[in-house]
Amino acid sequence: MNVFQKMEDQLKQSPKTIVFPEGSEPRVLEAATKLAKSGMIKPLLLGNRDEVAQVANQQQLDLTGVQILDPAEYPLADRQEMEQSLNDRRKGKNTPEEVASMLKDVSYFATMLVYMGKVDGMVSGAVHSTGDTVRPALQIIKTKPGTKRISGAFLMQKGDQRYIFADCAINLELDAPTMAEVAQQSAETAKMFGIDPKVALLSFSTKGSAKGPMVTKVQEAYKLVHEAAPELQVDGELQFDAAIDATVGKLKAPNSPVAGHANVFVFPSLEAGNIGYKIAQRLGGFSAVGPILQGLNAPVADLSRGASPYEIYRVAIITAAQAK
């Protein structure tokens, strides 16, 4: 069974409420109406009711089952509760006036709905930048206990082939500890998709074939992962061909438990990861679902601004599955 079918079947048994801050965006609206009809997600759109209805009418979309919340009409008592909760979370770093101003931003408003348990997760980024989505999440929801950083992974899928690529969205520079943490987070994401993780820490070098600080960083990351999670199948540094191709892997890294069979790829920099997933998507014909934010205390998804309605639909399913 397709991994998304499994998630959908589980969610139909226990539907989750997902908030979409970009409620009047046509692609978001199309995804939300399909999700509502599916019976597995209860979409909550933020926005002016008339604007949302107008866009839906233009798109010939049925809003049955779609909840619309205009933050400007949020009841006073509920707003005061939200302001107090945000002030407490910020531990006095902002004045009451600043807190009230922050909540006029739909990204902060939606993030607070997640933090306060009024919804199960949030999907944003069709219009807003990654910073607009991630900043409130880091300030309010924060990272899981024992986790220092978040990262962004993509599920790359074509036919029966499924891979995880990370970090493709968040950390501009990955030092060895960051790369190690991304590797462990990505292994957990792989399991969510029914993938038995075999993690390759990527480089332009395989097992010392090249020298330099960029290579040393990956070697150090491997040591950190192996110490923290000795049960995890992981290796590095590996070039991509050695990680993915069994013949090349056997030649370049004959004693590796991962070479030639990797399915989770951790890139040494954001630029490499971002370029890599887009090459696989545009030239390789893989669908790219994500970015999936890893390491947060509650599920928040940051869409690619070029995301299609179908991609938004799938990211919402993953976000709801993370809530489970």
N, C-alpha and C positions, 0 to 999 in steps of 0.2 A: 504494500500500500504506500502511496506517495506520502512523504513526511508531513505535508500540509494537510492531507486528508485526515491523518491521525490527530493532528492538532485541532482541526475543525470538529471532528467527532467528539473530542474531549470537551471543547468549549461549548458545544451544543448542550452538553449535560450540565454545564455550569457557566453561563454567559458572563462576560466581564464588561464593565463600563469603561470605555476609553474616551478621553477628552481630546478634541482636535481644536487647538486655538485658532486655526486659520479657517474659520467656519464658512466664509463666503468664497473661498477659492474653489473654482469649478472642479478641479481634479480631486480635491478633498471631498467635495460634496458627492461626486459620482461614487467614490470609494465608500463613503459613509452610507449611502442609500443601499448599496449592495450588501454591506455588512449587516445593516438592519434587517434586510430581507432574509439573510442567511440564518438568523436566529442565534448566532454564536457570540455576537458583540452588540452591546448597546452603545451606539455612538452619541456623544454629547458634543455639539458644535458650539463654539463661542462666537458671538457676533450679533450684529443688529438683526432682529427678526425679519424686518422688511427686506433688507439687503440679501439675506440668505434665501428668503422665499423668492425674490426676484431672480437671483442666479439659478435657483432650482427650476423655476418656470422657464427660463431661457434655455436651460439644458434638458428640459422635459424630464425632470427627475421627480420621483415620488418620495416625499419626505415622511411617509408613514413609518413610525418606529424610530425616527431620528429626533433626539431631544435638542432643543436650541436654548442656549442660555446667553442672555445679553448681560455682560458684567455691569453695565450702567444701570441695570434694573435689579441688581442683586439686593435682596432685602437688607435693611440697615443692620439688623441684629447679626445676620450672617457675615456681613462685611466687617463689622467690629470684631467679631470672633476671629476672622481671618487676619485682620490687622494685628490683633494681639498675639496670635500664634506666630506670625512672621516676625514680630518684634522680639518675641521670646527666642525664636530660632536664631535670629541675628545677634542675640545677646547684647542689645543696646548699641550695636555698631551704626544704627541709623536712627534718626529722629522720627517721631510719630508722623511728621509731615512727609519725610522721605519714604517711610513705609507705605503711606497712603498713595504717594506718587508711583512707587514701584508696582503697586497692584493695579494701576491703570494700564500697565503693559500686559497684554494677554498671555505672554509667555510666563510671567511671574504668577498671574492669576491662576492659570492652568496648573502650574507646578504646585501651587498651594493646595489645589483641589486633590492632587495626588498625595501630597504630604499629609493632609488632614484625613485621608482615607475616604473622601467623598467619591472618588473614582479609583479605578484599579491601575491606570496607566495613562500615558500621554504620547501622542504622535504629532510631531511638528516638523517644520523645515521645508515645506513646499515653497514657502515665500521667505521665511526668516532664515538668517544665517545660522551656521553651526554655533557660533558664539551666543546668539540670541536664545538658542534652545538649551545649550549646555551650561551657560553661566548660572541661570536660576537653579538648575538641577544640582550643581555643585554647591551652591550657597545654601540650599534649602534641604534637598533630599540627602545629599552627601554620599560618600562612598560606603560600601559595606565594611563591617568591622574587619580589621586586618588588611584592608586594601588601601593603598595610598593613591592610586591613579585609576582613571577610567580610560577606556580605549574604544575604538570603533571597528567592528568586524563586518565583513560581507559574506553571505552565503552565495557561493558561485555554483550554479546548477545548469547542467545540460544533459537531458536524458537521465540515465542512471548515475551520472557523475555528480558528486557533491563535494565541495571543498570549502574551507574557511580561510579567508584572507584577512590579515590584520597587521598592524594598525593602519587603516586606510582613511582615517577621518579626524583624529583628535590630537595626538602628540607630535608636535613638529619635529622634535629631536628625541630619539630613543637612546638613552644610555643603557648600560648592561642591566641594572635593576629594573628599569622600565620594560625593556624587552623581555626579561624573564617573567614579569608580572603579566604582560600581554599574552605570553605563551600559555600560562596557566588559565587565564580568563578564557582564551580562545578554545582551549581544550574542553572547558565546561560548556561553552556555546556549541561546540561540535556534538557533544553528547545529547544536547537538546534536540538536535536534528537526526538522531539515530546514527551518528558517525562515531566509530571507535577511533579516538584521536591518535594520530601518529604525526607528531609535531616537528616541522623542519624550521630551524632558525637560519634564515637565508643570508647569503653574502655573495660577493663576487669571487670568493675563495672556497675551496673544499678541503678541509682537513690540512690546513697549512700550505696550500698551493700558492698562496700569495701572503705577503706580510703587510703590516701597517696597523695603525690604531683602529681603523674601521673593522678590521678582521679580529683584532684582539677583543674588541667590545663584544662581538658575537660569541667568541669562545668563552668569555667571562659570563655572559648571559646563560650559556648552556650549563656551566658549573652551578650557577645559582638555582636554575630550574631543577637540576638533578638533585641538589641538596634539599630543596623545599618539597619536591614531589618525586621521590625516587621511583614510584610506581608508574609514572607517566612515561610513555614511549616518546622520547624526544632526542634530537641530535642536532649538532651544528658545530662549526659552521658548514653549510652546504650551499652549493650553487643550485639554481632552480632545476637544471637538467638532471643533476645528481639526485635531487629530492624526488622528482616525478617519474623519471625513466629508469626502469629496473636494470637495463643493460648498462647505462651510464653510471648508475648508482653502484652497481657491483664493481665496476672498473675503478671509480674514483674513491669510494668509501666501502670497501668490501666487508668490513666488520660492523657496519652501522645497522642498528635495528630499525631505522626509518628510511634510509636512502633507497630511492626507487619506489617507495610505497607511501610517501607522505600524503596526508589529506588536510593538514592544517599548516598554513604557511605564514610565518611571522617575518615581516619585512624589517630591514634595519633602519628605515626612516619613513616618515610620512610620505615624502615625495615618491619613494620607490613603491610603497603600498598603493597609493592613489593611482599612479601611472599603471602599475601592474594589473589592478582589477579592471581598469577601463580598457586596457589592451585585450584582456581575456573576454570582456563584454563585447567590445566593438569588432574585434577581429576573430576572436575565438568562438563567438556565438553563444557564450554563457549568459544566463540571466544573473543579474547582480541584485540581491535582496539585502537592503540595509541602507546606511550603516546601522548595525545593532550595537547600541551602547552597552558596554560591559563594565561591571564593577560598581554600579549604583545600587543604593539601598532599595529603590523601587523602580519599576520599568518606565523609562523615558526613551523615545525613539527620535532620532534626528534624521529626517529624510534628506535625500539628495534633492536639490532644488529643481532638477530635471526629472524628478520621479513621475511616472505615469500613474493613472488611477489604479491600474492593476498592481503596480509596485507598492503604492500606498496601502492598498487592500491587504497585501501579503505582510507588510511591515506591521500593520495593525494586528494581524493574527499572531505574529511572533511576540509582539508586546503583550498581548493578552495571555499568551502561553507562559511568558516570563512571570506574569502575575500569579499564575497557578503554582 
